[in-house]
Amino acid sequence: MPLRGESGKLLPLLAQKGFDIVFVDGNHSYEAVLKDLSNSAPLVAEDGILCGDDLEIQIDEMDPVFNKENIDRDFVKDPKTERFYHPGVTVAVGEFFGCKLSTWEGFWAMRKTSSGWAQVDLPAAQRYQVPSHLADSLLKITGAMIEHMRVRNFIS
Ligand SMILES: C[S@@+](CC[C@H](N)C(=O)[O-])C[C@H]1O[C@@H](n2cnc3c(N)ncnc32)[C@H](O)[C@@H]1O
């Protein structure tokens, strides 16, 4: 049943332990992610999954000084790993779980167990052979998106 609204208002209305999977993919700021996680975690049933998007690097991998200076930016390049990441997501998710998460290219997931949160094992994804004409189009679109984000100063 689609419910449209602000997560901070809607999530507390939902049934505690009533969901097998909760996917968090909203505002990327540190405070917002922490709030979404705090509101989402009680909704997950035991053995269920709490997961989300945009965790490109984990809290123990980032440059802490750079991260502190850039915590209010959406998407930046970490000088230590030279990877683009969402500082608010990295810190909020890292602090919330307090351990290494299972991740797949930005997608993260943790399983709720009787003794806390545990990493999730997934079988390796099969590589899908993208037809060359689609791959070329995807490359063009991605290049245009990156250029757009650079011009708008979302990334440097
Ligand atoms: C990163 S996008 C992801 C959208 C979608 N999950 C997808 O993959 O296409 C984040 C979305 O969450 C919405 N959003 C941000 N803060 C929110 C909040 N507090 N409550 C509900 N939605 C929010 C934004 O408007 C935006 O549409």
The ligand as an ORCA input file, in Angstrom:
! r2SCAN-3c Opt
* xyz 0 1
  C      18.017      9.400     -3.272
  S      16.357      9.679     -3.830
  C      15.836      8.041     -4.039
  C      14.521      7.887     -4.701
  C      14.124      6.432     -5.013
  N      14.327      5.538     -3.895
  C      14.875      5.957     -6.207
  O      15.802      5.147     -6.115
  O      14.558      6.421     -7.299
  C      15.636     10.260     -2.361
  C      14.175     10.596     -2.433
  O      13.680     10.716     -1.105
  C      12.871     11.873     -0.998
  N      12.985     12.330      0.401
  C      13.960     13.049      0.973
  N      13.734     13.225      2.278
  C      12.562     12.585      2.546
  C      11.786     12.419      3.722
  N      12.182     12.928      4.881
  N      10.644     11.717      3.636
  C      10.241     11.183      2.466
  N      10.932     11.294      1.320
  C      12.088     12.001      1.351
  C      13.442     12.849     -2.007
  O      12.471     13.778     -2.406
  C      13.847     11.917     -3.130
  O      12.787     11.696     -3.988
*
